[in-house]
Amino acid sequence: MHKTPKFLFTALSIIILFTSCTDDDLGPCANVMPACACGQFLLLDRWGSPLIGEGKMFHPDSIKMINGAERWDLRIEDSLVFFDYGLLTFNKEYYLYLSSSVQDTIQVSITSQPGECFIVKNISDFTYSGARVTIDDNKIVVIKI
């Protein structure tokens, strides 16, 4: 039984696979990474003080945003919550768990439009516990009463 034909076929397949596509074949978007569809969320009390952070009303470790099995990845720095909405494709309702006993509802509407290299997504509407919130350059400020 000869192993040479199998080896030769495998070697040629690997060579063709790794040399068939170059960055030039992919056009101007070959080396471009998509921009993060990221938003910023700041939760304030009625006097304008942040509610999320070390030593504040809601500790960063207790905060999560969930819709069924789907969970938004959150990063919290200096009371500001950063989130990536790039995977959302339509209107969704999320539950923002600020602590084990405090839960609020967030509804997010996302728009998509073709960009030069990728689909560009933006938040078109953001509702926090039934109140519509103004969005300024993907930064959302909510006054929690």
C-alpha positions as CSV (number, residue, x, y, z in Angstrom):
1,M,0.0,0.0,0.0
2,H,1.5,3.3,-1.1
3,K,1.1,6.4,1.1
4,T,2.9,8.7,-1.4
5,P,-0.3,9.6,-3.5
6,K,-2.2,10.5,-0.3
7,F,0.7,12.5,1.0
8,L,1.1,14.3,-2.3
9,F,-2.6,15.1,-2.6
10,T,-2.7,16.5,1.0
11,A,0.5,18.6,0.5
12,L,-0.8,20.1,-2.7
13,S,-4.2,20.8,-1.1
14,I,-2.5,22.7,1.7
15,I,-0.3,24.7,-0.7
16,I,-3.3,25.7,-2.8
17,L,-5.4,26.6,0.2
18,F,-2.8,28.9,1.7
19,T,-1.7,30.6,-1.5
20,S,-5.1,31.1,-3.2
21,C,-6.2,34.2,-1.4
22,T,-4.1,37.3,-0.7
23,D,-5.0,40.5,1.0
24,D,-5.0,42.2,-2.5
25,D,-7.9,39.9,-3.4
26,L,-10.0,41.2,-0.6
27,G,-9.8,44.9,-1.7
28,P,-9.5,48.0,0.5
29,C,-11.2,46.3,3.5
30,A,-8.6,43.6,3.8
31,N,-6.7,45.1,6.7
32,V,-9.5,47.1,8.3
33,M,-11.0,46.1,11.6
34,P,-14.7,46.9,12.1
35,A,-15.3,49.7,14.6
36,C,-16.9,48.7,17.9
37,A,-20.6,49.4,18.0
38,C,-20.1,50.6,21.6
39,G,-22.3,52.8,23.8
40,Q,-21.8,54.5,27.1
41,F,-24.3,54.5,29.9
42,L,-24.3,56.7,33.0
43,L,-26.8,56.3,35.8
44,L,-27.3,59.4,38.0
45,D,-29.4,60.2,41.0
46,R,-31.7,63.4,40.9
47,W,-28.8,65.5,42.1
48,G,-26.5,64.4,39.3
49,S,-24.3,62.0,41.3
50,P,-23.3,58.7,39.8
51,L,-25.1,55.6,41.2
52,I,-22.7,53.0,39.9
53,G,-19.1,52.5,41.1
54,E,-16.9,51.6,44.1
55,G,-18.5,52.9,47.3
56,K,-21.7,54.0,45.4
57,M,-25.3,52.7,45.6
58,F,-24.6,49.9,43.0
59,H,-21.3,48.0,43.0
60,P,-19.9,47.3,39.5
61,D,-19.6,43.5,40.2
62,S,-23.4,43.2,40.7
63,I,-24.5,44.8,37.4
64,K,-25.5,42.7,34.5
65,M,-27.9,43.1,31.5
66,I,-29.8,40.1,30.3
67,N,-32.5,39.1,27.8
68,G,-33.3,35.4,28.3
69,A,-30.1,33.5,27.5
70,E,-28.5,36.5,25.8
71,R,-26.3,38.7,28.0
72,W,-24.7,42.0,27.1
73,D,-21.0,42.3,27.9
74,L,-20.5,45.3,30.1
75,R,-17.3,47.1,31.2
76,I,-17.6,49.6,34.0
77,E,-15.0,52.3,34.5
78,D,-15.4,55.3,36.8
79,S,-19.2,55.0,37.0
80,L,-19.5,54.8,33.2
81,V,-20.9,51.5,31.8
82,F,-19.5,50.6,28.4
83,F,-21.5,48.1,26.3
84,D,-21.3,46.6,22.8
85,Y,-24.6,46.6,20.9
86,G,-23.0,45.4,17.6
87,L,-24.6,41.9,17.8
88,L,-28.2,43.2,18.1
89,T,-30.3,43.1,15.0
90,F,-33.7,44.4,16.1
91,N,-35.7,45.8,19.0
92,K,-35.0,44.0,22.2
93,E,-36.0,44.4,25.9
94,Y,-33.2,43.8,28.4
95,Y,-33.3,43.6,32.2
96,L,-30.6,45.6,33.9
97,Y,-29.8,44.1,37.2
98,L,-28.2,46.8,39.4
99,S,-28.2,44.5,42.5
100,S,-29.9,41.3,43.6
101,S,-33.0,43.3,44.5
102,V,-33.1,46.2,41.9
103,Q,-34.0,45.5,38.3
104,D,-34.8,48.0,35.6
105,T,-36.0,47.4,32.0
106,I,-34.2,48.8,29.0
107,Q,-35.5,48.7,25.4
108,V,-33.1,49.3,22.6
109,S,-33.7,49.9,18.9
110,I,-30.8,49.5,16.5
111,T,-30.5,50.7,13.0
112,S,-28.1,49.2,10.4
113,Q,-26.8,50.7,7.2
114,P,-24.1,49.7,4.8
115,G,-20.7,51.3,5.4
116,E,-17.6,51.3,3.2
117,C,-16.3,48.0,4.6
118,F,-18.9,46.8,7.2
119,I,-22.5,47.2,8.3
120,V,-22.7,50.3,10.6
121,K,-25.1,50.0,13.5
122,N,-26.4,52.8,15.7
123,I,-28.8,53.1,18.6
124,S,-31.9,54.8,17.2
125,D,-34.0,54.6,20.4
126,F,-33.3,53.9,24.1
127,T,-36.0,53.5,26.7
128,Y,-35.2,53.1,30.4
129,S,-38.0,51.8,32.6
130,G,-40.6,53.2,30.2
131,A,-39.0,56.6,29.8
132,R,-37.4,57.6,26.5
133,V,-33.8,58.7,26.9
134,T,-31.8,61.1,24.7
135,I,-28.7,59.7,23.1
136,D,-25.8,62.0,22.4
137,D,-23.0,60.4,20.3
138,N,-23.8,56.9,21.7
139,K,-23.6,58.3,25.3
140,I,-26.8,57.7,27.3
141,V,-27.4,59.5,30.6
142,V,-30.3,58.3,32.8
143,I,-31.5,60.1,35.9
144,K,-32.9,57.3,38.2
145,I,-35.6,58.8,40.5
